[in-house]
Amino acid sequence: MDIWGGAIEKLESVLPMEGAMAVPARAAIGAGVGYLVISAVRPGFAYTEDGKPRQDAVFPQIFPGEQPATYTPWWTGPLMGAVAFTTFI
């Protein structure tokens, strides 16, 4: 069995992957995975050297912070995880 098929089987055993709640369930799992990955890696484009999130250059009023700003803030990890899980699973 391939890795992707095994991952889908595990997800199906945890949450319903068919029906009305399929897309929100996959989005929630993907966002969680994306958050865990970006929090563990803390890439330089989203975090400063001391580990604090960089200011959001797109919505600076909503997510205030210190300079330098970035167009790819920390929340792009959960967002991309949710998009990937809803699109590809």
Secondary structure as a PSIPRED ss2 file (coil, helix, strand):
# PSIPRED VFORMAT (PSIPRED V4.0)

   1 M C   1.000  0.000  0.000
   2 D C   1.000  0.000  0.000
   3 I H   0.000  1.000  0.000
   4 W H   0.000  1.000  0.000
   5 G H   0.000  1.000  0.000
   6 G H   0.000  1.000  0.000
   7 A H   0.000  1.000  0.000
   8 I H   0.000  1.000  0.000
   9 E H   0.000  1.000  0.000
  10 K H   0.000  1.000  0.000
  11 L H   0.000  1.000  0.000
  12 E H   0.000  1.000  0.000
  13 S H   0.000  1.000  0.000
  14 V H   0.000  1.000  0.000
  15 L C   1.000  0.000  0.000
  16 P C   1.000  0.000  0.000
  17 M C   1.000  0.000  0.000
  18 E C   1.000  0.000  0.000
  19 G C   1.000  0.000  0.000
  20 A C   1.000  0.000  0.000
  21 M C   1.000  0.000  0.000
  22 A H   0.000  1.000  0.000
  23 V H   0.000  1.000  0.000
  24 P H   0.000  1.000  0.000
  25 A H   0.000  1.000  0.000
  26 R H   0.000  1.000  0.000
  27 A H   0.000  1.000  0.000
  28 A H   0.000  1.000  0.000
  29 I H   0.000  1.000  0.000
  30 G H   0.000  1.000  0.000
  31 A H   0.000  1.000  0.000
  32 G H   0.000  1.000  0.000
  33 V H   0.000  1.000  0.000
  34 G H   0.000  1.000  0.000
  35 Y H   0.000  1.000  0.000
  36 L H   0.000  1.000  0.000
  37 V H   0.000  1.000  0.000
  38 I H   0.000  1.000  0.000
  39 S H   0.000  1.000  0.000
  40 A H   0.000  1.000  0.000
  41 V H   0.000  1.000  0.000
  42 R C   1.000  0.000  0.000
  43 P C   1.000  0.000  0.000
  44 G C   1.000  0.000  0.000
  45 F C   1.000  0.000  0.000
  46 A C   1.000  0.000  0.000
  47 Y E   0.000  0.000  1.000
  48 T C   1.000  0.000  0.000
  49 E C   1.000  0.000  0.000
  50 D C   1.000  0.000  0.000
  51 G C   1.000  0.000  0.000
  52 K C   1.000  0.000  0.000
  53 P E   0.000  0.000  1.000
  54 R C   1.000  0.000  0.000
  55 Q E   0.000  0.000  1.000
  56 D E   0.000  0.000  1.000
  57 A C   1.000  0.000  0.000
  58 V C   1.000  0.000  0.000
  59 F C   1.000  0.000  0.000
  60 P C   1.000  0.000  0.000
  61 Q C   1.000  0.000  0.000
  62 I C   1.000  0.000  0.000
  63 F C   1.000  0.000  0.000
  64 P C   1.000  0.000  0.000
  65 G C   1.000  0.000  0.000
  66 E C   1.000  0.000  0.000
  67 Q C   1.000  0.000  0.000
  68 P C   1.000  0.000  0.000
  69 A E   0.000  0.000  1.000
  70 T E   0.000  0.000  1.000
  71 Y C   1.000  0.000  0.000
  72 T C   1.000  0.000  0.000
  73 P C   1.000  0.000  0.000
  74 W C   1.000  0.000  0.000
  75 W C   1.000  0.000  0.000
  76 T H   0.000  1.000  0.000
  77 G H   0.000  1.000  0.000
  78 P H   0.000  1.000  0.000
  79 L H   0.000  1.000  0.000
  80 M H   0.000  1.000  0.000
  81 G H   0.000  1.000  0.000
  82 A H   0.000  1.000  0.000
  83 V H   0.000  1.000  0.000
  84 A H   0.000  1.000  0.000
  85 F H   0.000  1.000  0.000
  86 T H   0.000  1.000  0.000
  87 T H   0.000  1.000  0.000
  88 F H   0.000  1.000  0.000
  89 I C   1.000  0.000  0.000
